[in-house]
Amino acid sequence: MNPYILLTTLSCLGLGTLMTVSSSNWLLAWMGLEVSTMAILPIMSKLHHPRAVEATTKYFLVQAAAAATMLFASLINANASGDWNLTATNEPLAAFLLTSALSLKLGIAPLHTWMPEVLQGLDLVTALIVSTWQKLAPFSLLVQCNAPHQLTLILGVTSILVGGWGGLNQTQTRKILAYSSIAHLGWMIVVSSISPSLSFFTLILYFSMTTTMFMSLHLSNGLNINTLASVWTKNPFVAATLPLVLMSLAGLPPLSGFSPKWMIISELANQSLIMLASSIALAALISLFFYLRLSYYSALTLTPNSALPPASWRTSTPKTALLPLSLAPSILILPISPAILSCIT
């Protein structure tokens, strides 16, 4: 892609997200989402591969349907209340439709089926943008609007279960990370109506861990689990850090990913939602299986080739600054997590 065109699309992508996040009006928020969607489409289809074109078409249709539903719901709410403000979503039907539309944009179960297929058709860098940056604007709207409390709890628990169950039988790393994204979004949605600051803290930490994971796979060209067996011959830095990042995504102590899960369970327990907290804690064990599976392939399995490839890793270094920058918060911030949460609050 031409560098000037790429710069223009990335600028529009950031502009659309910032427009949505900073607006307090449903119409302006919808416009920001549309600008962001139109900007990501050329980036998704830049490979000119049939799978990339298919993924771009699916993404466009899903996002267009969600945007139309969102605009229709905001019109219903404005007709009932006479107000376009984000926090004035008091009409029950409008609140339900808005929550459903934003869930479809985010890829929250049971409106998640498009996400694994879309990520599978993209390259790892574009899939990273779809999995992280494109989640920011709709998630901020979902937290600000008066989403029905019971509906958000049901969507959250369903996402955690589906995200863990769906990733069990996958061999493609992009699909596994898609189901990982669905499961993590479930944790954020469960606590979004109770503690928005904790939900945003979980989102920020998810961005850091997912960025590290995608960049590690990008440097090692790990498109499926079989290629992870030869990561150590390509980049020992990635081979050493990949299991740590995976265990952090799984939420195992003493890594960073443990802190948001522990805080969310504690917050639910404080709200007397003991059964819900126990359910999502047990559901997290399902996701742990495929994280351990990836760790096993990357750290404890050797390539099946009889002759080892040339040791090109001796002079190789990470080719992107994103990996070292995102690695530290992905695995090391557990002791200072309460301080970071208090700053966000």
Stockholm file with secondary structure:
# STOCKHOLM 1.0

chainA/1-345         MNPYILLTTLSCLGLGTLMTVSSSNWLLAWMGLEVSTMAILPIMSKLHHPRAVEATTKYFLVQAAAAATMLFASLINANASGDWNLTATNEPLAAFLLTSALSLKLGIAPLHTWMPEVLQGLDLVTALIVSTWQKLAPFSLLVQCNAPHQLTLILGVTSILVGGWGGLNQTQTRKILAYSSIAHLGWMIVVSSISPSLSFFTLILYFSMTTTMFMSLHLSNGLNINTLASVWTKNPFVAATLPLVLMSLAGLPPLSGFSPKWMIISELANQSLIMLASSIALAALISLFFYLRLSYYSALTLTPNSALPPASWRTSTPKTALLPLSLAPSILILPISPAILSCIT
#=GR chainA/1-345 SS CCHHHHHHHHHHHHHHHHHHHHCCBHHHHHHHHHHHHHHHHHHHTTTCCHHHHHHHHHHHHHHHHHHHHHHHHHHHHHHHHSCCBTTCCCCHHHHHHHHHHHHHHHTCTTSCTHHHHHHHTSCHHHHHHHHTHHHHHHHHHHHHSCCCHHHHHHHHHHHHHHHHHHTTTCCBHHHHHHHHHHHHHHHHHHHHTTCHHHHHHHHHHHHHHHHHHHHHHHHHTCCBGGGGGGHHHHCHHHHHHHHHHHHHHHTCTTSTTHHHHHHHHHHHHHTTCHHHHHHHHHHHHHHHHHHHHHHHHHHSCCCSCSSCCCCGGGGCCCSCSHHHHHHHHHHHCGGGHHHHHHHHC
#=GC SS_cons         CCHHHHHHHHHHHHHHHHHHHHCCBHHHHHHHHHHHHHHHHHHHTTTCCHHHHHHHHHHHHHHHHHHHHHHHHHHHHHHHHSCCBTTCCCCHHHHHHHHHHHHHHHTCTTSCTHHHHHHHTSCHHHHHHHHTHHHHHHHHHHHHSCCCHHHHHHHHHHHHHHHHHHTTTCCBHHHHHHHHHHHHHHHHHHHHTTCHHHHHHHHHHHHHHHHHHHHHHHHHTCCBGGGGGGHHHHCHHHHHHHHHHHHHHHTCTTSTTHHHHHHHHHHHHHTTCHHHHHHHHHHHHHHHHHHHHHHHHHHSCCCSCSSCCCCGGGGCCCSCSHHHHHHHHHHHCGGGHHHHHHHHC
//
